[in-house]
Amino acid sequence: MAHLFFEHVGSQPADPVFEIGKMWRDDPNPEKINLAVGIYLDAEGKNPVMRAVKEAEKLILEEEKTKTYLPIDGSPLFLQETKKLLFTEPHTQILAAQTVGGTGALRILGQYLKLEMPRPVYVSDPTWQNHHGVFKAAGLEVKTYPYYDRINHKALKKEFFNFLDSVEKGAVILLHGCCHNPTGIDFTEDEWKFILEKFQKRGLFPFFDIAYLGLGDGLKKDRFGVDLFYQSGMEMCVAFSFSKTMDLYRDRVGALFLVNHSHTLEAMQSTIKQIIRQNYSNPPAHGALVVEKILIESHLRNIWIDELEEHRKRSIETRSIFFEAFEPWILHKKEFKEAKGFFSYLGIKKEEVFALRKESIYLLDDSRINILGINPSNLARFKEVFERLPHG
Ligand SMILES: Cc1ncc(COP(=O)(O)O)c(C=O)c1O
């Protein structure tokens, strides 16, 4: 008889985004609609590989001469070019490392903070759900700050500003650089300046997560908050993802940045490298090679910029078509119309979400939708089903 070692193991709840994605995939209804995923979808409901990526991959296939390891902190060319996307030059005092997607950057930075300046990290309420899990797994205590009232569907910016006045000095505050997930509520340039003043006055530590660069107001404007803080001389950290910005989701390509003015970069880099080495040794190369190829070859870069703009415009147009079709039911009109990026709450109850699911229309339990799940061939059906629901 073999020994049973796993008799007492527990289990964990499934990740909602992936779980609902699976329900959608397994649903045989040809008219099913997926509003739950967190990826770009085109007018045919597909997530295509960008043309710039395909071209870069062809070149890489021809040119690649080795599969040897990348350095622990990744490709230097990739890091140099990614830095240019986010920060005004000169790039002094910025430590950088390539990571396994944006999630990898959050995790490594989380572990770094746990080691070097352990204190709670404050995330917006609500936030991308995985922030809680990743930071807890890194050993940090996770607390929240007010951002959005999920019952009345109102942005809570005033409450957030008041929180900045009252939170303990030196606190780590996670900020979404652009296209806040899940609300789509972002700060204006004036609000970023106001927030910066509060951070400076109160000695708070900004931790930016920027996973949708180029998909809100465009490449230059979307980095406004991150770059403003950098230019002001603040010490800060940034977790960056190419998953959405280049549609490279499964290639897992991201980067972390740490700005500091008190210590040599080499010393801090050595600790970041040790954390990476002990987690996964060194990052995968393919996605980073694609990114650096696109960013250094001007014809590929131009193709990519056009494609990113197409993505951005599709999300703006779809949001406005959706709003027109559903205006009577959307109570948070201002919040919905002004939201940036892919997401918003639809603002319906859980029972209504479940009723939609019975009709093969999938959104997250809290009614977050990816606006890009809507396209010309499914809008009418969604509206017809939605109108039939008992609302209230
Ligand atoms: C706000 C936010 N941060 C980070 C990530 C993680 O990105 P990645 O898939 O590159 O790990 C996501 C992905 O959905 C996100 O929405």
The ligand as a Gaussian input file, in Angstrom:
#p B3LYP/6-31G(d) Opt

LIG

0 1
 C       -3.627000      46.550000     -13.338000
 C       -2.872000      45.364000     -13.798000
 N       -1.621000      45.177000     -13.345000
 C       -0.883000      44.124000     -13.725000
 C       -1.398000      43.182000     -14.582000
 C       -0.523000      41.987000     -14.924000
 O       -0.094000      41.936000     -16.193000
 P        0.702000      40.668000     -16.763000
 O       -0.312000      39.835000     -17.468000
 O        1.720000      41.259000     -17.657000
 O        1.304000      39.947000     -15.630000
 C       -2.687000      43.313000     -15.078000
 C       -3.251000      42.311000     -15.976000
 O       -4.411000      42.207000     -16.229000
 C       -3.457000      44.434000     -14.677000
 O       -4.703000      44.628000     -15.111000

